Amino acid sequence: MPKLKSHKGASKRFKKTATGKVKRGHSHLRHILTSKDKKRKRKLGKATLVSHGDLAKVKRMIPYQ
């Protein structure tokens, strides 16, 4: 089998954990931050896991990470 190419956009956005799950960041933290409360901004800054429905698609895009 030939080597697979990583999706470069996905490789910048997602990281695999040691157990094979995939981490992602949150959106909505770039601008217009004054109208968002502190709790929301604090939670958006933390990483979370990719949902189960999108996991297989994302894992195909980052095969060697």
N, C-alpha and C positions, 0 to 999 in steps of 0.2 A: 504494500500500500504506500502511496506517496504521502508525504507530510501534509498536514492540514495547515491552512493559513488562519491566523487569529484575526478576528474582526477588530480592527484597531480602535474604533470608537468604543466598542464594548470593553476592550482590555484597559482602557483609561478609566472606565466607570465602575467596573466590577472587580472584586478580588475573591478568590476562593479561600475558604477557611481550611484548617487542617483536617476537619471531618468531612469535607466535600460540599459543605453548604456555600452559598454565594452571598457576599456582603454588597450592599449598595448604599449610596448616600441619598439624602432627601433633596427635593427641589424647593423652590420658593424662599430661598435665603440670600438672594443676590441684591435686591433693591426693594424700595418701598417698605422698609423695615420699621418705620415709625408707627405704622398702623397695626402692626402685629404685636401681641403681648409677649412679655418676657418668657413665659412658660412655653409658648409655641415655638419661639426662636431657639430656645434651649433644646427642645426636643428635636427640632429639625437639624441641629448641628450634629447629632449622633447618628452613627451608621445603623442600619437594620438589615434584615435578611430579605432576599428576593422571595416573592410569594411562590407557592407550590405550583401554580399554573404556568408561571413563566420560567421555572427553574430549568427545564430541559432545553428550552430555546437558548437561554443565556449560557448554559454549559457547553452547548455546541459551538457558540461563538468564541469561547475562551478555552480551547482544548488543552493547552499546555501550562496554564497558570497554576 
